[in-house]
Amino acid sequence: MKNLIEISKIVTKKKVKKIEIFDDHSLKHKNSKFNEFYEALMAGKFKNDRDAAAFLYGSSPTDDKYRQLKSRFRKRLLNTLFFLDVNLPSTSGYDRAYYSCNKDWTLVKILLSNGAPHTASSLARQILTTALKFKFADVIVNCSRILRRYASEIGDEKGYEEYDQHSKQFQNVLDAEIRSEELYQRVVMNYYKPPSKNQNLREKIDTYCEALVGLSEIYESPIVIYNMYLVWAFRYEMLQDYDMMLSVCNKAEEYIEKNPQFYRDEMLATFQLKKMSAFLHKQDYKNGRTNAEKCLKSFPTGSETWFDFMEYYLLLALHTDNYINAVAIFNDATNNTKFKKLPSGVREKWNIYDVYLNYIIESQSAYNPVLKTQKRKTFRLSRFLNDPILYPKDQRIFTVLMVIAQILFFLEKRSYNAVAERVDRLKTYANRQLKKEEYYRAIQFIRLLQQLVKAEFDPDRLSNVDKYYERLEETPFFFRGLISELEVIPYDKLWNMILKKLRDMKG
């Protein structure tokens, strides 16, 4: 009762008239500007403030009405974060517990700042019990400090020593976690840079790996252990040693399986996606498919992670000539009700996959009659071939991939003048807009196409192609999720497909 009295006094003095949040009840009021803003935002209708202001008020983003609405809208969104439903089946126990601990910790600080130490300490003890079970070092240290101070004020020597021990023990664990996070972040910060700019990482990553192993042997922290496995996976990916990368990911999965209390959705998904990447680069469709069918059950269908996984699965099928399966994977993904809610850039990638699948159906049906039954009625070839195709600067690889797709279709039609025009456009891209380090393989493929035009599309008259093809083989396909590295069909493989098609057409 003492705790209830403390809380009631605070609420009586400082309660608000109304808590503004977004819940199912408030979202039923369709005429509200808040709801109009919310639904349009979720539908992806806005790219910037200018779009939002024009949609809501037909005004500029500096208009007072829009600025006031945006400010209040932001505050309402932030308020809603305190009332998230973390008991959804897809949320792990670890994630639920960590969210609840931190939300309750906010209450502890509010209680302390408003003169309610008894209630604050009582709540801190509850949080500490949960935090110890899940080894939340940061939460344990915070709660132990509060409880240690409270124990000193009420003369509880036994309690003081207990909380002091927790504070000291888990401060060391927290320091180790912070160090492991630093090492992981140093890797991520440099990992996706071009090779010439991540030499520092290449020189230091072994040291980082050994340091993380050392920390994991001293401290039984899930954060330290996760970071250790992640950095080792990055190391082997950088070395393109995919067997060892798979081994690291399997060990991480074993750790998760043996320690279910530390299970985290995002961590399991990260390691499983790394495994799909390894199977993709190994061209191992059999094991990749087994892994995919098992892992897809781990993610809620239609979630962002599910779509990421489906993309790797699709690329694996395309790269290993499993075209019937590729069509099925594509259909499963794009027919999902949540597909239309994906960011426009992601949907555009799937549109590119659609174009290439249609080319495969068109060009490979003679070799695989079953493909004929997969023809997609929604694809309009003439419209695609007449499309000028121009993506924003940050998506220029999409332009390259789609122009290449046009070339493939024109080759099928023997429209060689149209092919030459597209190759000339790609040549301009290669010379002026594609950075050699980022788009090295794409540039080599474009050079091969240039030689094809010079040979008047006769494979037997080709010359000066060996050096470009050898460069493709010496720098194999390497995809880490960056769109600049995307190859729907590996360029060296695509080149051989083109040559085979031209020879077959020549008879």
C-alpha positions in Angstrom: 0.0 0.0 0.0 2.9 2.3 0.7 4.0 2.1 -2.9 0.5 2.8 -4.2 0.3 5.9 -2.1 3.6 7.2 -3.4 2.6 6.6 -7.0 -0.9 8.2 -6.5 0.7 11.4 -5.1 2.9 11.8 -8.2 0.0 11.1 -10.6 -2.4 13.5 -8.8 0.1 16.4 -9.0 1.3 15.9 -12.5 -1.2 13.9 -14.5 -2.1 14.9 -18.1 -5.6 15.4 -19.3 -5.2 13.0 -22.2 -2.5 10.5 -23.4 -2.1 10.9 -27.1 -1.0 7.7 -28.8 -1.8 5.7 -31.9 -3.9 2.6 -31.0 -6.6 0.7 -32.8 -9.3 2.9 -31.3 -7.7 6.2 -32.3 -6.9 4.9 -35.8 -10.6 4.3 -36.5 -11.2 8.0 -36.7 -10.6 8.3 -40.5 -11.2 12.0 -40.7 -8.4 12.9 -38.4 -5.3 14.6 -40.0 -3.2 12.5 -37.6 -4.6 9.3 -39.1 -4.4 10.6 -42.7 -0.7 11.4 -42.0 -0.1 8.0 -40.4 -1.8 5.9 -43.2 -0.1 7.8 -46.0 3.3 7.5 -44.3 2.8 3.7 -43.9 1.7 3.4 -47.6 5.0 5.0 -48.6 3.5 8.0 -50.2 6.0 10.5 -48.9 9.7 10.8 -49.7 10.2 14.1 -47.9 8.4 17.0 -46.1 7.5 18.6 -49.4 5.4 15.6 -50.4 3.7 15.4 -47.0 2.9 19.1 -46.8 1.4 19.0 -50.3 -0.6 15.9 -49.6 -2.0 17.1 -46.3 -2.5 20.8 -46.8 -1.5 21.6 -50.4 1.2 23.8 -48.9 4.9 24.1 -48.6 6.8 22.3 -45.7 7.4 25.7 -44.0 3.6 26.3 -43.5 2.8 26.7 -39.8 -0.1 24.2 -40.1 2.1 21.5 -41.4 5.0 22.2 -39.0 2.6 22.1 -36.0 1.0 18.8 -37.2 4.3 17.2 -37.8 5.6 18.2 -34.3 2.5 16.8 -32.6 2.5 13.7 -34.8 6.1 13.0 -33.8 5.2 13.4 -30.1 2.3 11.0 -30.5 4.4 8.4 -32.2 7.0 8.6 -29.5 4.3 8.3 -26.8 3.1 5.1 -28.5 6.5 3.5 -28.1 5.7 3.1 -24.4 2.7 0.9 -25.3 4.1 -1.4 -27.9 2.7 -5.0 -27.9 5.8 -7.0 -27.2 3.9 -10.2 -26.6 3.5 -11.0 -30.3 4.3 -14.7 -31.1 7.1 -13.5 -33.3 9.0 -11.7 -30.5 11.6 -13.7 -28.6 11.5 -14.0 -24.8 14.9 -12.2 -24.7 13.7 -9.2 -26.7 10.4 -9.0 -24.7 12.3 -9.1 -21.4 14.8 -6.5 -22.6 12.1 -4.1 -23.7 10.1 -4.6 -20.5 13.2 -4.1 -18.3 14.1 -0.8 -20.1 10.5 0.5 -20.0 10.3 -0.3 -16.3 13.7 1.3 -15.7 12.3 4.5 -17.1 9.6 4.3 -14.5 12.3 3.8 -11.8 14.0 7.0 -12.8 10.7 8.9 -12.9 9.8 7.6 -9.5 13.2 8.6 -8.1 13.0 12.1 -9.6 9.6 12.6 -8.0 10.5 11.5 -4.5 9.3 7.9 -4.4 12.4 5.9 -3.4 10.5 3.0 -1.8 8.4 2.3 -4.9 11.4 2.8 -7.2 13.5 0.3 -5.2 10.7 -2.2 -5.2 10.4 -2.0 -9.0 14.2 -2.1 -9.4 14.4 -5.4 -7.5 11.8 -6.9 -9.9 13.8 -5.7 -12.9 17.0 -7.0 -11.4 15.6 -10.5 -11.1 14.7 -10.6 -14.8 18.0 -9.0 -15.8 20.0 -11.6 -14.0 18.2 -14.4 -15.7 18.9 -13.0 -19.2 22.4 -11.4 -18.2 21.4 -7.9 -19.2 24.7 -6.4 -17.9 23.7 -2.7 -18.5 20.3 -3.2 -16.7 21.9 -5.1 -13.8 24.5 -2.4 -13.2 21.9 0.3 -13.3 19.5 -1.5 -10.9 22.3 -2.6 -8.6 23.5 1.0 -8.1 20.0 2.2 -7.2 19.4 -0.7 -4.9 22.9 -0.4 -3.3 22.2 3.3 -2.5 18.7 2.4 -1.1 20.2 -0.4 1.1 22.8 2.1 2.5 20.0 4.6 3.3 17.9 2.0 5.3 20.9 0.3 6.9 20.6 -3.0 5.1 24.2 -4.2 5.2 23.5 -7.7 3.7 21.5 -6.1 0.8 24.2 -3.6 0.3 27.0 -6.2 -0.1 24.8 -8.3 -2.5 24.1 -5.3 -4.8 27.7 -4.1 -4.6 28.8 -7.5 -5.8 26.4 -7.5 -8.7 27.5 -4.0 -9.6 31.2 -4.8 -9.7 30.8 -8.2 -11.4 28.5 -6.9 -14.2 30.4 -3.7 -14.6 33.3 -5.9 -15.9 30.9 -7.8 -18.1 29.4 -4.5 -19.4 32.9 -3.2 -20.2 33.6 -6.4 -22.1 30.3 -6.0 -24.1 31.2 -2.4 -24.9 34.6 -3.5 -26.2 33.1 -6.3 -28.2 30.6 -3.9 -29.7 33.4 -1.5 -30.6 35.3 -4.2 -32.4 32.2 -5.4 -34.3 31.4 -1.8 -35.2 34.9 -1.1 -36.5 34.5 -4.1 -38.8 31.0 -3.0 -40.1 32.1 0.6 -40.6 34.9 -0.5 -43.0 33.6 -3.8 -44.4 31.5 -2.5 -47.2 34.1 -0.1 -48.6 35.9 -0.9 -51.8 39.0 -3.2 -51.3 41.5 -0.3 -51.6 39.8 1.6 -48.8 39.4 -1.2 -46.3 43.0 -2.3 -46.2 43.2 -1.2 -42.6 40.4 -3.6 -41.8 42.1 -6.4 -43.6 45.2 -5.9 -41.6 43.4 -5.7 -38.2 40.5 -8.1 -38.5 42.6 -11.0 -37.3 43.5 -9.1 -34.2 39.8 -8.2 -33.6 38.8 -11.9 -33.9 41.4 -13.0 -31.4 40.5 -10.3 -29.0 36.8 -11.3 -29.2 37.7 -15.0 -28.6 39.6 -13.9 -25.5 36.7 -11.9 -24.2 34.2 -14.8 -24.8 36.4 -17.1 -22.8 36.4 -14.8 -19.8 32.8 -13.5 -19.8 29.7 -15.6 -20.4 27.8 -12.7 -22.1 25.5 -13.4 -25.1 26.4 -10.0 -26.5 30.2 -10.8 -26.5 29.6 -14.2 -28.0 27.3 -13.0 -30.7 29.8 -10.3 -31.7 32.6 -12.8 -31.7 30.7 -15.1 -34.2 29.7 -12.1 -36.3 33.2 -10.8 -36.7 34.6 -14.2 -37.5 31.8 -14.7 -40.1 32.8 -11.3 -41.7 36.5 -12.4 -41.7 35.8 -15.6 -43.6 33.4 -13.8 -46.0 36.2 -11.3 -46.7 38.6 -14.1 -47.5 35.8 -15.8 -49.5 36.3 -18.9 -47.5 32.7 -20.0 -47.5 33.2 -23.4 -45.9 34.7 -21.8 -42.8 32.0 -19.1 -42.9 29.4 -21.8 -42.8 31.2 -23.5 -39.9 31.1 -20.2 -37.9 27.4 -19.7 -38.6 26.7 -23.3 -37.6 28.5 -22.8 -34.3 26.5 -19.6 -33.7 23.3 -21.5 -34.3 24.4 -24.3 -31.9 25.0 -21.6 -29.3 21.5 -20.2 -29.8 20.0 -23.7 -29.6 21.9 -24.6 -26.4 21.0 -21.2 -24.8 17.3 -20.6 -25.6 17.1 -17.9 -23.0 19.4 -15.8 -25.1 17.6 -16.4 -28.3 17.2 -13.3 -30.5 15.3 -13.2 -33.7 17.6 -10.7 -35.4 20.8 -12.7 -34.5 19.4 -16.0 -35.8 18.3 -14.3 -39.0 21.7 -12.7 -39.5 23.5 -16.0 -39.2 21.0 -17.8 -41.4 21.3 -15.1 -44.1 25.1 -15.4 -44.0 24.6 -19.2 -44.6 22.5 -18.5 -47.6 25.1 -16.1 -48.9 27.7 -18.9 -48.5 25.6 -21.4 -50.4 25.0 -18.8 -53.1 28.7 -18.2 -53.6 29.5 -21.9 -53.4 26.7 -22.5 -56.1 25.4 -25.2 -53.7 21.7 -25.3 -54.5 21.0 -28.7 -52.8 22.2 -27.6 -49.4 21.0 -24.0 -49.9 17.5 -25.2 -50.6 17.5 -27.5 -47.5 18.7 -24.5 -45.4 16.1 -22.2 -47.0 13.2 -24.6 -46.4 14.3 -25.0 -42.7 15.0 -21.3 -42.1 12.0 -19.7 -43.7 9.9 -21.3 -40.9 11.9 -19.1 -38.5 10.7 -15.8 -39.9 7.1 -14.5 -40.0 5.9 -14.8 -43.6 6.0 -11.4 -45.2 8.4 -9.9 -42.8 11.4 -7.8 -44.0 13.7 -10.6 -43.0 11.6 -13.1 -44.9 11.8 -11.1 -48.1 15.6 -10.7 -47.7 15.9 -14.5 -47.3 13.7 -15.1 -50.4 15.9 -12.8 -52.4 19.0 -14.9 -51.6 17.0 -18.0 -52.3 15.9 -16.7 -55.7 19.5 -15.6 -56.6 20.7 -19.1 -55.6 18.2 -20.7 -57.9 19.0 -18.4 -60.8 22.8 -18.8 -60.5 22.5 -22.6 -60.4 20.1 -23.0 -63.4 17.2 -24.1 -61.2 14.8 -21.9 -63.2 11.5 -23.6 -62.4 12.3 -23.2 -58.7 13.3 -19.6 -59.3 9.9 -18.8 -60.8 8.2 -20.5 -57.9 10.2 -18.5 -55.4 9.6 -15.3 -57.2 5.8 -16.0 -57.3 5.7 -16.8 -53.5 7.4 -13.5 -52.7 5.6 -11.2 -55.1 2.2 -12.7 -54.4 2.6 -12.1 -50.7 0.1 -9.4 -49.5 2.9 -7.4 -47.8 5.0 -7.2 -51.0 3.4 -3.9 -52.0 4.4 -2.3 -48.7 8.1 -2.9 -49.3 10.3 0.2 -49.9 10.2 1.2 -53.6 13.9 0.4 -54.0 13.3 -3.2 -52.9 10.3 -3.6 -55.1 12.3 -2.3 -58.0 14.9 -5.0 -57.5 12.2 -7.6 -57.7 10.9 -6.0 -60.9 14.4 -6.5 -62.3 14.3 -10.2 -61.3 10.9 -10.4 -63.1 12.4 -9.1 -66.3 15.3 -11.6 -66.2 13.0 -14.5 -65.4 11.0 -13.6 -68.5 14.1 -13.6 -70.5 15.1 -17.0 -69.2 11.7 -18.4 -70.0 12.0 -16.9 -73.5 15.5 -18.0 -74.2 15.7 -21.4 -72.4 12.4 -22.9 -73.3 14.0 -24.7 -76.3 16.3 -26.5 -73.8 13.8 -26.9 -71.0 10.2 -27.4 -72.4 8.7 -27.1 -68.9 9.7 -23.5 -68.8 7.1 -22.7 -71.6 4.3 -23.3 -69.1 5.8 -20.6 -66.8 5.2 -17.7 -69.2 4.0 -14.6 -67.4 1.1 -12.9 -69.0 1.6 -9.7 -67.1 5.0 -9.0 -68.8 4.8 -6.7 -71.8 7.9 -7.2 -73.8 7.3 -4.4 -76.3 6.7 -1.9 -73.6 9.9 -3.0 -71.8 12.0 -2.8 -75.0 10.8 0.8 -75.7 11.4 1.9 -72.1 14.2 4.6 -72.0 15.3 3.2 -68.5 16.9 5.7 -66.3 17.2 5.2 -62.5 18.5 7.7 -60.0 22.3 8.1 -59.5 22.4 5.9 -56.4 20.6 3.1 -58.4 22.7 3.3 -61.6 23.4 -0.5 -61.5 19.6 -1.0 -62.0 19.9 1.0 -65.2 22.9 -1.2 -66.3 21.1 -4.4 -65.4 17.9 -3.4 -67.3 19.7 -2.2 -70.4 21.6 -5.5 -70.4 18.2 -7.3 -70.2 17.0 -5.3 -73.2 20.1 -6.4 -75.1 19.3 -10.0 -74.3 15.8 -9.8 -75.7 17.0 -7.9 -78.8 19.6 -10.7 -79.4 16.7 -13.2 -79.3 14.9 -11.1 -81.9 18.2 -10.7 -83.9 17.6 -6.9 -83.7 21.3 -6.2 -83.9 21.1 -2.5 -84.5 19.1 -2.1 -81.3 21.7 -4.2 -79.5 24.5 -2.0 -80.8 22.7 1.2 -79.6 22.3 -0.3 -76.1 25.9 -1.4 -75.9 27.0 2.1 -76.9 25.0 3.4 -74.0 26.6 1.0 -71.6 30.0 1.9 -73.0 29.3 5.6 -72.0 28.3 4.4 -68.5 31.5 2.3 -68.2 33.7 5.2 -69.3 32.1 8.0 -67.3 29.7 6.9 -64.5 30.8 3.5 -63.2 33.6 3.6 -60.7 36.1 0.9 -61.6 36.5 -0.5 -58.0 32.7 -0.7 -57.3 31.6 -1.9 -60.7 34.7 -3.8 -61.9 32.8 -6.9 -63.1 30.1 -5.0 -64.8 32.7 -3.0 -66.7 34.4 -6.1 -67.9 31.1 -7.5 -69.1 30.4 -4.3 -71.0 33.8 -4.6 -72.6 32.9 -8.1 -73.8 29.6 -6.8 -75.3 31.6 -4.1 -77.1 33.8 -6.8 -78.7 30.6 -8.7 -79.7 29.3 -5.6 -81.6 32.7 -5.3 -83.3 32.5 -8.9 -84.4 29.0 -8.2 -85.8 27.6 -10.8 -83.4 29.5 -13.7 -84.9 31.1 -15.7 -82.0 33.7 -17.1 -84.4 35.0 -13.6 -85.3 35.4 -12.5 -81.7 38.9 -11.1 -80.8 40.4 -9.3 -77.8 37.9 -10.9 -75.4 40.2 -13.2 -73.4 41.6 -10.5 -71.2 38.1 -9.3 -70.2 36.8 -12.8 -69.5 39.9 -13.7 -67.5 39.3 -10.6 -65.4 35.8 -11.9 -64.6 37.2 -15.2 -63.6 40.0 -13.7 -61.5 37.5 -11.5 -59.7 34.6 -13.8 -59.0 31.0 -12.8 -58.1 31.0 -11.3 -54.6 27.7 -10.2 -53.2 27.2 -8.8 -49.7 23.8 -7.3 -50.2 25.1 -4.0 -51.8 23.1 -3.2 -55.0 26.4 -2.3 -56.7 27.4 -5.9 -56.5 24.1 -7.4 -57.7 24.3 -9.8 -60.7 21.0 -11.5 -61.5 22.9 -13.9 -63.6 26.7 -13.9 -63.0 28.3 -11.9 -65.8 30.8 -14.7 -66.8 27.9 -17.2 -67.0 25.7 -14.7 -68.9 28.5 -14.2 -71.5 28.6 -17.9 -72.1 24.8 -18.1 -72.4 24.9 -15.3 -75.1 27.6 -17.1 -77.0 25.7 -20.4 -76.9 22.6 -18.7 -78.1 24.4 -17.0 -81.0 26.0 -20.2 -82.1 22.7 -22.0 -82.0 21.1 -19.3 -84.0 23.9 -19.4 -86.5 23.4 -23.2 -86.9 
